[in-house]
Amino acid sequence: MRNYTFFITLAVVSFLFFLIGNGTLAITDPVESNYALTAKEMVLSGDWISPRIYGTFWYDKPVFLYWMLCLSYSVFGITDFAARLPGACFSAAAIVTAAWFILRQTGKRSMALLLAAMMATSLEVWLISHAIITDQVLFFFTTGTMFFAYVGLTEGRRKYITAAYALAAGAVLTKGPVGIILPGTFLLLFVAIRRNKAYAKRLFPPLGIALFIALCLLWYGPMYSRHGMDFVNGFLGFNNVVRATVSEHPEADVWYYYLVLVPLSLLPWTGPCLYALWKRHCQSDEYVYIAIWAIGTILFYTFMATKYPTYAYIANMPLLYAGALGIEDLYRSGSRKAWTIVTAPALFYWLIFVAAGLFSSLHFPMGSLTWLYVLFLVAAVLVLFAQWQKAFPAIAAAIALTTATAYILLTYQVFVPFAAYRSSQPMTTQAASWPGTVYYFEDYAASFVYYTDQTPIWTAPENYDESTRLNRSDVWNRKHVFPSEEAPSVLNRLQQGDVITMIVPDNRYQDFIHSEFSPFMVQTEILNTNYIFQSRQQY
């Protein structure tokens, strides 16, 4: 099989794997729904330049993911399948890019298959491939930037460096300045550490720089022309500088956040990834480059005030690459004991799934997991037997196949009901018949707007202070762009007999009962995780 046929096959198989179950997963709150709704409003408005939500321009993220969603909506309609399609596409593209690079470096197609299998079945890659967020697109562009730049620097191939700049522009159009700041910093560090003048000369090709600027200006130029300093202050000032300097989630702002999260996100391949980073330590260009990329990413986001589970995601690519090389080292070692580095994290990962399944069944309805437990039991026996018999090639294959099968089962048995649990989709039918003005109490779900085409009004008691409740700076109140109404105005409506429907999330129920609105309203139903109240005058 020729290489291009191999890569096409790999792309198709990866894409189909990531696509399984996507059309059955509801759009969840609080993150996915913002992206899905913004792209929907852009399509309906006919304006694919200015992101908007609730009819208001907002500058939370650059446009590239929205373009992908708009394109998908235009082809497949505004559906859950279309909303999740870009994630599957860019996941498959990242896998093909990584497989191409490791095949180029090692000359072994088996290594390309191993790395592809590890990526597809690692926890965070698989989860984010199904999500409607910017991180999978950024993962692809950063992967391409770093791998192409490495080839360009170390082999003197100018076209690869130029392509790296084009891919970095894609990252900037996806996530903002960090799309060039991170890979640029890593490349400068690599050149400085290697002290190679030839690398330094190759790093700044005029054509690559011009292409980067031109591609970025395709969107940043029109946005500044249309929105001026509102865009600059909202995008660069609030959504970049503030995020870096003021924690949105203070409870997560601890130094060890990513030191815990990144190893978990690599499961079931955490063992070989960390083993290789330590064991393969040397002064080669490849190792230094991979180490700078992985460790640099973790350090960069550790020093950021705001921490999110997906921020350090791009560190997974160099770690998975190192992990594939680490497994190759274990093949050569022939040590039964050493393979515990691979088998123990996998068994631990499967055990986590069993425990999580039992725990989740207590909180929301889901399908039977009997077959999943049988799968893990059989696979654990086979993996341990293979280790005992020194059938080492079978171990990695068994872990990848078992985990991939488990993901498919979990998608339909757990993630479909879980997504519905975290979404307003189950409320769609009933919402169509609700009378009067609809309000959200102390919270807001963009998925409700996405599914119902109704835009509720946010309200809260007069003494409500979100910043105190969440123990964070008042500056974060600026991120709310949904329509709102002060408590005295809503109370006046109720006292005058206006027809009102109020959605009260279950974790805000006690607040509502003790609020000034409660005496004028009566509970009519419970939908998913929400209590529905309506004006007493209707009854």
C-alpha positions as CSV (number, residue, x, y, z in Angstrom):
1,M,0.0,0.0,0.0
2,R,1.4,3.4,-1.0
3,N,1.7,6.1,1.6
4,Y,-1.1,8.3,0.2
5,T,-3.5,5.3,0.2
6,F,-2.5,4.6,3.8
7,F,-3.1,8.1,4.9
8,I,-6.5,8.3,3.1
9,T,-7.6,5.1,4.8
10,L,-6.4,6.3,8.1
11,A,-8.3,9.6,7.7
12,V,-11.5,7.8,6.7
13,V,-11.3,5.3,9.6
14,S,-10.5,8.0,12.1
15,F,-13.2,10.3,10.9
16,L,-15.9,7.6,11.0
17,F,-14.8,6.5,14.5
18,F,-15.1,10.1,15.8
19,L,-18.4,10.5,14.0
20,I,-20.1,7.6,15.8
21,G,-23.1,8.8,17.9
22,N,-22.5,12.5,17.1
23,G,-26.0,13.1,15.8
24,T,-27.6,11.7,19.0
25,L,-25.7,14.0,21.4
26,A,-27.6,17.1,22.5
27,I,-25.9,20.5,22.6
28,T,-24.9,20.9,26.2
29,D,-24.5,23.9,28.5
30,P,-22.7,26.0,29.5
31,V,-19.9,25.9,26.8
32,E,-21.0,24.1,23.7
33,S,-24.3,25.9,23.4
34,N,-22.5,29.3,23.1
35,Y,-20.6,28.2,20.0
36,A,-23.6,26.4,18.4
37,L,-25.9,29.3,19.0
38,T,-23.4,31.9,17.8
39,A,-22.9,30.1,14.5
40,K,-26.6,29.6,14.1
41,E,-27.2,33.3,14.5
42,M,-24.4,34.1,12.0
43,V,-26.0,31.8,9.4
44,L,-29.5,33.2,10.0
45,S,-28.2,36.8,9.8
46,G,-26.2,36.2,6.7
47,D,-23.2,37.8,8.4
48,W,-20.2,35.4,8.6
49,I,-17.8,38.0,9.9
50,S,-19.1,39.3,13.2
51,P,-19.9,36.6,15.8
52,R,-23.2,37.4,17.6
53,I,-25.3,35.8,20.3
54,Y,-28.8,36.9,21.5
55,G,-28.6,39.4,18.6
56,T,-25.6,41.1,20.2
57,F,-22.1,41.2,18.8
58,W,-19.6,39.5,21.1
59,Y,-15.8,38.9,21.0
60,D,-15.3,35.8,23.0
61,K,-13.3,33.9,20.4
62,P,-12.1,34.4,16.8
63,V,-14.1,33.2,13.9
64,F,-12.6,30.0,12.5
65,L,-14.7,27.5,14.4
66,Y,-17.8,29.6,13.7
67,W,-16.9,29.5,10.0
68,M,-16.7,25.7,10.2
69,L,-20.0,25.5,12.0
70,C,-21.6,27.9,9.6
71,L,-20.4,25.8,6.7
72,S,-21.6,22.6,8.3
73,Y,-25.0,24.2,9.1
74,S,-25.3,25.4,5.5
75,V,-24.7,21.9,4.1
76,F,-26.4,19.7,6.6
77,G,-28.9,22.0,8.3
78,I,-28.9,23.4,11.8
79,T,-28.7,20.0,13.6
80,D,-26.7,18.4,16.4
81,F,-24.9,16.3,13.8
82,A,-23.8,19.4,11.9
83,A,-22.7,21.1,15.1
84,R,-20.4,18.2,16.0
85,L,-19.0,17.5,12.5
86,P,-16.1,20.0,12.7
87,G,-14.7,18.3,15.8
88,A,-14.6,14.9,14.1
89,C,-13.0,16.4,10.9
90,F,-10.2,18.2,12.7
91,S,-9.6,15.2,15.0
92,A,-9.0,13.0,12.0
93,A,-6.8,15.7,10.4
94,A,-4.7,15.9,13.5
95,I,-4.2,12.1,13.6
96,V,-3.2,12.0,9.9
97,T,-0.7,14.9,10.5
98,A,0.9,13.1,13.5
99,A,1.0,9.8,11.6
100,W,2.7,11.5,8.7
101,F,5.3,13.1,10.9
102,I,6.2,9.9,12.9
103,L,6.3,7.9,9.6
104,R,8.7,10.5,8.2
105,Q,10.9,10.4,11.3
106,T,11.0,6.6,11.8
107,G,10.2,5.2,8.3
108,K,7.8,2.7,10.0
109,R,4.2,2.5,9.1
110,S,3.6,0.4,12.3
111,M,4.6,3.4,14.3
112,A,2.2,5.6,12.4
113,L,-0.6,3.1,13.2
114,L,0.4,2.9,16.8
115,L,0.4,6.7,17.3
116,A,-2.9,7.0,15.5
117,A,-4.5,4.4,17.7
118,M,-3.1,6.0,20.9
119,M,-4.4,9.4,19.8
120,A,-7.8,8.2,18.9
121,T,-8.3,6.4,22.2
122,S,-6.7,8.8,24.6
123,L,-9.3,10.3,26.9
124,E,-9.0,14.0,26.0
125,V,-8.6,13.5,22.3
126,W,-11.7,11.4,22.1
127,L,-13.8,13.6,24.3
128,I,-12.9,16.8,22.5
129,S,-13.4,15.2,19.1
130,H,-17.1,15.1,20.0
131,A,-17.2,18.5,21.5
132,I,-18.3,21.9,20.1
133,I,-15.3,24.0,21.3
134,T,-12.3,25.6,19.7
135,D,-9.7,23.2,21.2
136,Q,-9.7,20.5,18.6
137,V,-9.2,23.0,15.8
138,L,-6.4,24.6,17.8
139,F,-4.9,21.2,18.5
140,F,-4.8,20.5,14.7
141,F,-3.3,23.8,13.8
142,T,-0.7,23.7,16.6
143,T,0.2,20.2,15.7
144,G,0.7,21.1,12.1
145,T,2.6,24.3,13.0
146,M,5.1,22.4,15.2
147,F,5.7,19.4,13.0
148,F,6.0,21.4,9.8
149,A,8.3,23.9,11.5
150,Y,10.5,21.0,12.8
151,V,11.0,19.6,9.3
152,G,11.6,23.1,7.9
153,L,14.2,23.9,10.5
154,T,16.1,20.7,10.7
155,E,16.0,19.8,7.1
156,G,16.2,23.2,5.6
157,R,12.9,22.8,3.7
158,R,11.6,26.4,3.2
159,K,8.2,25.3,2.1
160,Y,7.6,23.5,5.4
161,I,8.4,26.6,7.4
162,T,6.1,28.7,5.2
163,A,3.3,26.1,5.7
164,A,3.9,26.3,9.5
165,Y,3.3,30.0,9.4
166,A,0.0,29.4,7.4
167,L,-1.1,26.9,10.0
168,A,-0.2,29.3,12.8
169,A,-2.5,31.8,11.2
170,G,-5.2,29.2,11.4
171,A,-4.5,28.9,15.1
172,V,-4.7,32.7,15.6
173,L,-8.0,32.7,13.7
174,T,-9.2,30.0,16.1
175,K,-8.0,31.0,19.5
176,G,-6.3,34.4,19.2
177,P,-2.7,35.6,19.9
178,V,-1.9,32.4,21.8
179,G,-1.9,30.6,18.4
180,I,1.3,32.3,17.5
181,I,2.7,33.1,20.9
182,L,3.1,29.5,22.2
183,P,4.6,27.9,19.1
184,G,6.7,31.0,18.4
185,T,8.1,30.8,21.9
186,F,8.8,27.1,21.7
187,L,10.6,27.6,18.3
188,L,12.7,30.4,19.7
189,L,13.6,28.3,22.7
190,F,14.5,25.4,20.5
191,V,16.8,27.5,18.3
192,A,18.4,29.1,21.3
193,I,19.0,25.8,23.1
194,R,20.4,24.1,20.0
195,R,22.6,27.2,19.2
196,N,22.3,26.4,15.5
197,K,22.7,29.5,13.3
198,A,21.2,27.7,10.3
199,Y,18.0,27.1,12.3
200,A,17.9,30.8,13.3
201,K,18.2,31.9,9.7
202,R,15.4,29.5,8.6
203,L,12.9,30.6,11.3
204,F,11.8,33.8,9.7
205,P,11.0,33.3,6.0
206,P,9.6,36.5,4.5
207,L,7.0,34.6,2.5
208,G,5.8,32.8,5.6
209,I,5.5,35.9,7.6
210,A,3.7,37.7,4.8
211,L,1.3,34.8,4.4
212,F,0.6,34.7,8.2
213,I,-0.2,38.4,8.2
214,A,-2.4,38.2,5.1
215,L,-4.4,35.2,6.5
216,C,-4.9,36.8,9.9
217,L,-6.1,40.0,8.2
218,L,-8.9,38.1,6.4
219,W,-10.9,38.4,9.6
220,Y,-9.1,40.7,12.0
221,G,-9.1,43.5,9.4
222,P,-12.8,43.5,8.7
223,M,-13.6,43.1,12.4
224,Y,-11.6,46.2,13.3
225,S,-13.0,48.1,10.4
226,R,-16.6,47.3,11.5
227,H,-16.3,47.4,15.3
228,G,-13.2,49.5,16.1
229,M,-12.1,49.7,19.7
230,D,-15.1,47.8,20.9
231,F,-13.6,44.7,19.2
232,V,-10.0,45.5,20.5
233,N,-11.1,46.0,24.1
234,G,-13.6,43.1,24.1
235,F,-11.4,40.6,22.4
236,L,-7.8,41.5,23.3
237,G,-8.5,43.4,26.5
238,F,-11.2,41.3,28.2
239,N,-11.1,37.8,26.6
240,N,-7.3,37.6,26.5
241,V,-5.6,39.9,29.0
242,V,-8.2,39.5,31.7
243,R,-8.3,35.7,31.3
244,A,-4.5,35.7,31.8
245,T,-4.4,37.9,34.8
246,V,-7.8,37.5,36.7
247,S,-9.0,34.0,37.4
248,E,-12.5,33.2,36.2
249,H,-12.6,30.1,38.4
250,P,-10.5,30.9,41.5
251,E,-11.0,27.4,43.0
252,A,-9.1,25.9,40.1
253,D,-6.2,28.4,40.3
254,V,-3.7,26.0,41.9
255,W,-0.1,25.4,40.7
256,Y,-0.6,21.6,40.4
257,Y,-3.8,21.9,38.2
258,Y,-2.3,20.7,34.9
259,L,0.2,18.4,36.6
260,V,-2.8,16.3,37.7
261,L,-5.0,17.0,34.7
262,V,-2.6,16.2,31.8
263,P,-1.7,12.7,33.0
264,L,-5.4,11.9,33.4
265,S,-6.2,13.2,30.0
266,L,-3.6,10.9,28.4
267,L,-5.3,7.7,29.8
268,P,-5.0,4.8,29.0
269,W,-1.5,5.8,27.6
270,T,-0.2,7.9,30.5
271,G,2.4,5.3,31.5
272,P,4.4,5.1,28.2
273,C,4.0,8.9,27.6
274,L,5.6,9.9,30.9
275,Y,8.1,7.0,30.8
276,A,9.4,8.0,27.4
277,L,9.7,11.7,28.4
278,W,11.9,10.6,31.2
279,K,13.7,7.5,29.8
280,R,14.5,8.8,26.3
281,H,16.1,11.9,27.7
282,C,19.0,12.9,25.4
283,Q,20.4,15.9,23.5
284,S,18.9,15.0,20.1
285,D,16.9,17.7,18.2
286,E,13.8,15.6,18.3
287,Y,13.8,15.0,22.1
288,V,14.6,18.7,22.9
289,Y,11.9,19.9,20.6
290,I,9.2,17.5,22.0
291,A,10.2,18.3,25.6
292,I,10.0,22.1,25.0
293,W,6.6,21.7,23.5
294,A,5.2,19.5,26.2
295,I,6.7,21.0,29.3
296,G,6.5,24.6,27.9
297,T,2.7,24.3,27.3
298,I,2.1,23.0,30.9
299,L,4.3,25.8,32.4
300,F,2.7,28.5,30.3
301,Y,-0.9,27.6,31.3
302,T,0.2,27.0,34.9
303,F,1.1,30.7,35.2
304,M,-2.2,31.8,33.6
305,A,-4.7,33.0,36.2
306,T,-7.7,31.3,34.5
307,K,-7.5,27.6,34.2
308,Y,-9.7,25.3,32.1
309,P,-9.4,21.6,31.6
310,T,-8.7,22.0,27.9
311,Y,-6.1,24.8,28.0
312,A,-3.0,22.6,28.2
313,Y,-4.5,20.1,25.6
314,I,-1.9,20.8,23.0
315,A,0.7,19.3,25.4
316,N,-0.9,15.9,24.7
317,M,0.4,15.8,21.1
318,P,4.2,15.7,22.0
319,L,3.5,13.4,24.9
320,L,1.6,10.9,22.8
321,Y,4.3,11.1,20.2
322,A,6.9,10.3,22.9
323,G,4.6,7.6,24.2
324,A,4.6,5.8,20.8
325,L,8.4,5.9,20.8
326,G,8.4,4.6,24.4
327,I,6.3,1.6,23.5
328,E,8.7,0.8,20.7
329,D,11.5,0.9,23.3
330,L,9.5,-1.6,25.4
331,Y,9.1,-3.9,22.4
332,R,12.9,-4.1,22.2
333,S,13.5,-4.5,25.9
334,G,11.6,-7.8,26.1
335,S,11.0,-7.2,29.8
336,R,7.7,-8.5,31.1
337,K,7.9,-6.3,34.2
338,A,8.6,-3.1,32.2
339,W,5.3,-3.6,30.3
340,T,3.5,-2.8,33.5
341,I,4.1,0.8,32.5
342,V,1.6,0.2,29.7
343,T,-0.9,-2.3,31.3
344,A,-1.3,-0.7,34.8
345,P,-2.6,2.7,33.6
346,A,-5.0,1.0,31.1
347,L,-6.4,-1.3,33.8
348,F,-6.8,1.7,36.1
349,Y,-8.6,3.6,33.4
350,W,-11.1,0.8,32.8
351,L,-11.7,0.6,36.5
352,I,-12.4,4.3,36.6
353,F,-15.1,3.8,33.9
354,V,-16.7,1.0,35.9
355,A,-16.8,3.2,39.0
356,A,-18.0,6.2,37.1
357,G,-20.8,4.2,35.5
358,L,-22.0,2.9,38.9
359,F,-21.9,6.4,40.3
360,S,-23.6,8.1,37.3
361,S,-26.5,5.7,37.4
362,L,-27.5,7.2,40.7
363,H,-27.8,10.7,39.2
364,F,-29.4,10.4,35.8
365,P,-31.1,7.6,33.8
366,M,-28.9,5.8,31.4
367,G,-28.7,2.5,29.5
368,S,-27.4,-0.8,30.9
369,L,-23.6,-1.1,31.2
370,T,-23.5,-4.9,31.6
371,W,-21.7,-5.4,28.3
372,L,-19.2,-2.8,29.1
373,Y,-18.3,-4.5,32.4
374,V,-18.0,-7.8,30.6
375,L,-15.8,-6.2,27.9
376,F,-13.4,-4.8,30.5
377,L,-13.2,-8.0,32.5
378,V,-12.4,-10.1,29.4
379,A,-9.9,-7.5,28.1
380,A,-8.1,-7.3,31.5
381,V,-7.6,-11.0,31.5
382,L,-6.3,-11.0,27.9
383,V,-4.0,-8.1,28.5
384,L,-2.5,-9.7,31.6
385,F,-2.2,-13.0,29.9
386,A,-0.4,-11.4,26.9
387,Q,2.0,-9.7,29.3
388,W,2.7,-13.0,31.1
389,Q,3.3,-14.7,27.7
390,K,5.4,-11.8,26.4
391,A,3.1,-11.3,23.5
392,F,3.9,-7.6,23.7
393,P,2.5,-6.5,20.3
394,A,-0.9,-7.8,21.4
395,I,-1.0,-5.6,24.5
396,A,-1.1,-2.2,22.7
397,A,-3.6,-3.6,20.2
398,A,-5.9,-5.0,22.9
399,I,-5.8,-1.8,24.9
400,A,-6.6,0.3,21.8
401,L,-9.4,-1.9,20.6
402,T,-11.0,-2.4,24.0
403,T,-10.9,1.3,24.7
404,A,-12.4,2.2,21.3
405,T,-15.2,-0.4,21.8
406,A,-15.9,1.0,25.3
407,Y,-16.1,4.5,23.9
408,I,-18.8,3.4,21.4
409,L,-20.8,1.6,24.1
410,L,-20.4,4.6,26.4
411,T,-21.6,7.0,23.8
412,Y,-25.0,5.5,23.5
413,Q,-25.4,4.2,27.0
414,V,-24.0,7.1,29.0
415,F,-23.1,10.2,27.0
416,V,-26.4,10.4,25.1
417,P,-28.5,10.6,28.3
418,F,-25.8,12.7,30.0
419,A,-25.8,15.2,27.1
420,A,-29.6,15.4,27.4
421,Y,-29.3,15.9,31.1
422,R,-26.9,18.9,30.6
423,S,-29.0,20.4,27.8
424,S,-32.4,22.2,27.3
425,Q,-33.3,19.9,24.4
426,P,-35.8,17.9,26.6
427,M,-37.6,21.2,27.2
428,T,-38.2,22.0,23.6
429,T,-41.8,20.6,23.2
430,Q,-43.2,22.0,26.4
431,A,-41.5,25.4,26.0
432,A,-43.6,26.0,22.8
433,S,-46.8,26.2,24.9
434,W,-45.5,28.4,27.8
435,P,-47.5,31.6,28.2
436,G,-46.2,35.1,28.6
437,T,-42.6,36.3,28.9
438,V,-40.0,33.6,29.8
439,Y,-37.3,34.3,32.4
440,Y,-34.3,32.4,33.6
441,F,-33.6,32.6,37.3
442,E,-30.0,33.3,38.4
443,D,-28.7,31.2,35.5
444,Y,-28.9,31.1,31.8
445,A,-28.8,28.2,29.2
446,A,-27.9,29.1,25.6
447,S,-29.1,25.7,24.5
448,F,-32.6,26.8,25.3
449,V,-32.4,29.6,22.8
450,Y,-30.6,27.2,20.3
451,Y,-33.4,24.6,20.4
452,T,-36.5,26.7,21.0
453,D,-35.7,30.0,19.1
454,Q,-37.0,31.8,22.2
455,T,-34.7,34.2,24.1
456,P,-35.6,34.2,27.8
457,I,-34.7,37.2,30.0
458,W,-32.3,36.6,32.9
459,T,-33.3,37.9,36.3
460,A,-32.3,37.4,40.0
461,P,-33.3,38.7,43.4
462,E,-32.4,42.3,44.1
463,N,-29.6,41.4,46.5
464,Y,-28.1,38.7,44.2
465,D,-24.3,39.0,43.8
466,E,-22.9,36.5,41.4
467,S,-19.3,37.6,42.0
468,T,-19.7,36.9,45.8
469,R,-21.4,33.6,45.1
470,L,-18.6,32.4,42.8
471,N,-15.9,34.1,44.8
472,R,-14.4,35.9,41.8
473,S,-13.8,39.4,40.5
474,D,-16.7,41.6,39.4
475,V,-14.9,42.0,36.0
476,W,-16.3,38.6,34.9
477,N,-19.8,39.9,35.0
478,R,-18.9,41.5,31.6
479,K,-19.0,38.1,29.9
480,H,-22.8,38.0,30.2
481,V,-24.4,39.3,27.1
482,F,-27.8,37.7,27.4
483,P,-30.9,40.0,27.9
484,S,-31.6,40.8,31.6
485,E,-34.1,42.6,33.7
486,E,-33.7,43.9,37.2
487,A,-35.8,42.3,40.1
488,P,-38.0,45.4,40.8
489,S,-39.2,45.5,37.2
490,V,-40.0,41.8,37.2
491,L,-41.7,42.1,40.6
492,N,-43.8,45.0,39.3
493,R,-44.9,42.8,36.3
494,L,-46.0,40.1,38.7
495,Q,-47.9,42.4,40.9
496,Q,-49.7,43.9,37.9
497,G,-50.8,40.4,36.8
498,D,-48.5,40.0,33.8
499,V,-48.2,36.5,32.5
500,I,-44.7,35.2,33.3
501,T,-43.0,31.8,33.0
502,M,-39.8,31.3,35.0
503,I,-37.2,28.6,34.6
504,V,-35.5,27.8,37.9
505,P,-32.5,25.4,37.7
506,D,-32.5,22.8,40.5
507,N,-29.4,24.2,42.1
508,R,-31.2,27.6,42.4
509,Y,-34.5,26.3,43.7
510,Q,-33.9,27.3,47.3
511,D,-32.9,30.8,46.2
512,F,-36.1,31.1,44.3
513,I,-38.3,29.9,47.2
514,H,-36.8,32.7,49.3
515,S,-36.9,35.3,46.6
516,E,-39.5,38.1,46.2
517,F,-40.9,36.3,43.1
518,S,-42.0,33.1,44.9
519,P,-45.3,34.4,46.5
520,F,-46.6,35.4,43.0
521,M,-45.7,32.2,41.2
522,V,-46.7,28.5,41.3
523,Q,-44.7,25.5,40.2
524,T,-46.3,23.8,37.2
525,E,-43.8,21.1,36.2
526,I,-40.3,19.7,36.5
527,L,-38.3,19.3,33.3
528,N,-34.9,17.6,33.3
529,T,-33.0,19.7,35.9
530,N,-35.3,22.7,35.9
531,Y,-38.4,23.7,37.9
532,I,-41.0,25.6,35.9
533,F,-43.0,28.3,37.6
534,Q,-45.8,30.5,36.2
535,S,-47.8,33.5,37.4
536,R,-50.4,32.6,40.0
537,Q,-53.0,34.7,38.2
538,Q,-53.2,32.0,35.6
539,Y,-54.6,29.4,38.0
